[in-house]
Amino acid sequence: MEEVIAIRFYANMRTLTGQSSLEIAYSGANTLRELVARLVERYPDIQPNLFDQRGNLRPDVPIFVNGRNPRLTSAGINIHLEPDDVISLFSPISSGRMNVEVMRSPEVGGLE
């Protein structure tokens, strides 16, 4: 049986991809950053919802690996993915309030 990584789309991400979930073959050297790049190749309409004008992953995009926020780890979005990991991708936060992960983000100059 082929090893895969599951991706779950929520809110606008679901609308933009036309899917609620997707499985991608695990290649052995996947990072979250590489996976997101592969998603943009497959679904170009999600690019402005994931990346800022400089090509960085937007800090207001909630993204989780197995229910945990990788931005709170030392690896950040360069976290190595394992077979059977579940990636959850949500729409950018638009409530006008910053979430804890964004406030802790060094790119935003937030808390460490």
N, C-alpha and C positions, 0 to 999 in steps of 0.2 A: 504494500500500500504506500502511495506517495505521501511524503511529509508535506504539510501545508501550514500556512499562517492564515488565520481567519480575520477578516476585517468586517466590522459592523459600522454601518452608516446611520446617523441620526439627523433628524430635522432637515435643514436645507441640503446637507451632504447627501441624504437619501434622495432628495428630489433631483439634485444635479447629476448623480450617478445613475438614477433610475433603478437602484437596487437597495435592499435593506442589508445585504451581506454579500461577501465575496470571499473565495478562497484562492490564495496565490501559492504556487509551489515554493517550498523552502529550498534555497540554493546553498545553504551552509555558510554564507558570508553576509547575511542580511543584517542591515542596521535599520532602525526606524527611519532615518533620513533617506536611505536608499529605497525603502518601501514607499515612502511618500512620493519620491521622484517617479517611481514606477506608476503610481496611481495617477499622477498628473499626466504622464504620457498616455495612459489609457483613457482618462477623463479630463481633457484639457479645460473644461468649464469650471473645474474646482480650483484651478490655480489661483485666481484672485481671492478665493476664500481661504486659502492655505498660506500663501506667501505675500510678503509685503513688496514694495517697489524695488527693494534691493535684492530680492530673491531669498530672503530669510523667512523661516517659518514664523507666521504671525504669532505673537505672544498671547493673543486673545482667543486662539483656537484650542479648545479643550481636546486633548488627545491622550489616550490611556493605553497602556500595555498591561493586560491581565488585571484591569481595574485600578492600576496605579499610574500616577503621573510621572513619566520619565524625566520631566524637567526638574523634579525634586531630587534626582540622583546626580552623581558626579558625571556620568556619561551623557546626561541630557538626551537629546534626540539622536545621538550617536550610539544609543544603547543597542547592544547585540540582541537580535531576536532568535528565539528557539522554535523548533517545530511545535505546533499546537498552541502557540501564543495567540491571544485574541487582542486585536487592535480595535479600539472604539474611537471613532472620529465624529466630533460634533461640530455644529456651526459656530462661527465666531460669536463671542459673547457681545451682545448689543444692548445690555441693560443700562449702560452708562456707568456701571460700577466695575471696578477692577477686582478680579478674583485673586486669591492668595498666591496662586502660581505665577500670575503676571507680576504681582508686586515683588515676588522673590527673584524674578528674572533679572540677571545682570544686564541684559540688553535694554531693559526699561530703567535701569539704575535704581532698582528696588532693593528690598531687604535681602540680606544674605543669611 
